[in-house]
Amino acid sequence: MGQKKVSFIGLGVMGFPMAGHLQSAGYDVCVYNRTVEKAKNWVSTYGGRYAETPAEAANGADLVFACVGNDDDLRSITVGEQGAFSSMKPGATFIDHTTASALVARELYDIAQQQGFKFLDAPVSGGQAGAENGVLTVMVGGDSDAFANAEAAINSFSRSVKLMGESGAGQLTKMVNQICIAGLVQGLSEGIHFAMRSGLDPKAVVEVISKGAAQSWQMENRYETMVDGKFDYGFAVDWMRKDLGIVLDEARSNGAQLPVTALVDQFYAEVQEMGGNRWDTSSLLKRFEHKG
């Protein structure tokens, strides 16, 4: 199986089960979480060990995984005080599953190179359910030898893992993912809204059109809960706005034109103003109710 000593930093709704899959796959996992209670809970659930700091977690590990909130969190657990980079052993690989900017990915890649270890940016898609069921999609940026080193371990919680290119390419691919989702969810919301205003049974409508060219994952998995006005399934609006902020920053720098994405980001800001920060992304439908 190659490397056996693994650490995982960040035990949120994604990281907690991802680290669990690594432990279940036979790796010797040491975890770190900012709130130690969650780390203790993980150990009582899966076994393994927990560390008091990222540096302690990374010490001696062949592979160090992380899944935290944003660029600042990522810098904190890598190059901050007691950060993992201070104790990474030569030749080890740091695999970052945070959805972050391509800028921070390249920055940390360069630091890792200087210090004699590897860094992969490896954001994931599939949400909490994908993490719990071990069927995430992982898009990776970095060196091919580092990817070869880490691929078997990543496979323990994934159904699709692909090296997309050099450092930053994983994050850029995740940005494409979020661009596509933003437009899809808005289109689905408008379709359901139109069906309702037309006096149609929206569930019956979607059951028919989902067998044709309009079909999408969002349609298949979210239309019933959307029609029922339930929005506590998966990826939160606050997180989507964070991701779309990264996307729009990158577009300003690379010249990409994203008029629909920018508009949907504004719609999500309206959902936040309605108090929907923790609603899932399909809550774009609620805007229409709110506007009458």
N, C-alpha and C positions, 0 to 999 in steps of 0.2 A: 504493500500500500504506500510505500515511500514514507514521507514525513508523518510522524505520529503526534508530535507535540504542537498543539494548536491553541491559540487564544482568540477570544471574541470580545470586542469592546462595544458596548451599547446594547442593552437588552430591552428595547422598546417593543412595539407590537410586531415588528419584523425580526429584530435581532434575537429576541427570546426563543422563538421556534427555530430560527436558522441555526443558532448555536446548539440547540437540542438535536437537530438532525446530524450535526457533525459528531456529537457525543455518541449518538445511536449508531453511527457508521463506523465506530471503533477508534475514533481519534481521542487523544487525551486532552480534554479541553479545560482551559482556565479562563474564566470570564471576569469582566470588570463592568460595573455600572455605576453611574454617578451616585444614585441612591443605593446604598449597600443592601437594603432589605430585598430589593429585586434580585440582586446577585445571590443572596442566601436562598431565596425562593427558587431560583433556577437550579441551584445545587441540590436542593431537596427534591426537585422534580426530576432532574436528569442524572444527578451524580456529578462527577468532576470536581473542580475547585473554583474558588473565587479569589481575586486579588484586591488589594486596597487602592492601588493606583494603576493607570495604564502602563507605566514603566514596569511595575511588578508583573503585570499580566504578560507583557511582551518578552520578558527576560527568558532567554533560552528557547523561545518558540521558533519553530521552522516556518509556520504560517501564522500571521496575525490578521484577523478579520475585524472590520469595524462597520457599524451601521448607526450613524448618529443623525442629528437634525439638519445641520447646514454647514456652510464654510467655516464659520467661527467655531462651532462645536468641533469640527474636524481638526482645525488648527490646534485647538485646546488639547485634544487627546493625543495629538502626534508630537507637536513641537512646543507645546506649553509646558508649564512646570510639572514635573513628574510624567511627561508625555512618553508615549511608546517609543518614539524615535531615539530616545536617550539610552534605550537598552536593547534595541534590535541587534541580533547577532549577524555577523558577516554572512552574506549569501541567503539570508532569510527573505521572505516575501510578505509585504503588507498589502492586503486586499481590502479596498475601501468600497463598501456597498451603499454609502450615502449618496443621495441625489444632490450633487454639488455643482459648482461651476467647473468648466474646463480649465480655467485659470488656476484654481487651487490645486487641481489634479496635477497640472504641469509643474507647479511650484513644489509640491511635495515629492513628485517624481525626481526632480533635480536634486533636492536635498538628500533623498534616499541614495541616488547614484553617488553623490559625494561621500556618503557615509558607508558605502559598501554593501547596501542591500537593495532589494527590488520594491517597486511600488506599482500596483495596478489600480486604475479607477474602474470599478465594476458595478455601476448602478443596476438596480433590478426593477422588473415590472411583474405584476401579478398580485400585488396587494397582500393584505394580511392573510387572506385565505390561501394564496399561493405560497406564502412562507410557511404556514401551518401544515399544508399538504405536501410541501417539498417539491413544488412544481413551478418555481420562479423562472423567468427569462432573465438572463444575465448578459449584459453587453459590456465588453471589456476593452480598455485601452492600456497599452504598455508593451513591454518586450515579449517576444514569443517564448523565450526560455523561462521567464517568470510565469507566463501563462501555463506552459507545460507543467511547471512545478505545482501550480495551484489547481489545475482543472479538475482532478479527481475529487479533491475536497469540495470544490464548488458544486460538483455534480450531486453531492449528498442532499442538497436542498433545491435543485434545479431540474427542469426538464429540457432547457435549451441554454447553452453557453457558447458564446462566440467572441473571438478576438476580432475587434473592429478596426484596429489600426494602432498607431502610436499613442503615447500618453495624451489623454484628453478625449480620445475617440469614443470611449465608453460613455462619457458624460454627454458628448454631442449627440450620440445615438439616442440616449434617453430623452434629450430635448426634442428630437424628432417624434418620439413616442408621445410626449405630452402635447405637442402641437396637434398631432392627429386626433388624440382623445378629446381635446378641447372643442374642436369643430364638430366631432361626432356627437358629443353629449348635447351641444347646443342644437344641432339638427334634430336629434331625437326629441328634445324638449319641445321644440317648435312643432314637430309633427304631432305629438301627443296633445299639446295645447290646441292645435287646429282641429284635431279629431273631436276633442271635447266641445269646442265652440260650435262645431258642425252638428252636434247631436248624435254623433256616432259612439259606439261602444269602443273606447280606445284599446282595450285588451284584445277584442276581436279583430280590430284593425291591425294591430301589431302581429297577432298570430298569423294573419294572412301575408302581410308584407315581409315578415321575417323569413319567409321561404324563398324570397326573391332577391333582387339586386340590392335592396336596402339593408340586408342582413348585416349585423355587426355584433361583436362581443357585448358591447354596451346595451344594444337592443335586447339580445337574448337574456342577459343577466340582470337588467335593471328596469325593464318596462313595467313589470307588475308592481314592484315596490314604488316606482315613481307615480303610477296611477293611484296607488293606495295612499300616497302622501307620506311614505316612510323613507327617511333619508339618513339612516344610521347604518349603512352597509358599506364599509370600506373607507376609501381614501378621502380624507377631510378637505374641505374647501381651503382652510388655512394652508395646508400642505401644497395644494394645487397652485395657490397664489404664489407661494414661495418658488415653486418650480417654474411657473410662467414668468416670474420676475427674472430668473436666471436665463430663460429662453430669450426674453425681449432684450436683455442686456447684451447677450451674445449676438443677436440679430443686428443691434445697433453697431456692433463692432465689425461684423462680417458683411453687412449690407443686404442681408436677406429681408424680403418684404413679407410681413406677417399681419396683414390687415384683420383677418378673421380672429387670429390668436389674440391680438391686442384688444379687439372688441370683447371677446369672451372673458378676457382678464378683467375688463371693466364690469362685466356682468357679475363675475364672482365677487368683485368688490361690493356690489349692491347686495349680494346674498349675505356678505359679512355684516353690512349695515343693518340687515334684517335680523341679525343675531344668529346667522347660520354658519358661524366659524367652524363648528365641528360636524355640521351636516356633511354627507358625502357629496361627491362632485355632481351627481345626478340632480341635485337640488336646484339646478338652473331652472327647472320647471316651476319652482316656487315663486320666481320673479313675476311670472305672468299673473298668478293669483294676487300677489302683492300689488301689482299695478292695476288690477281690475281688468 
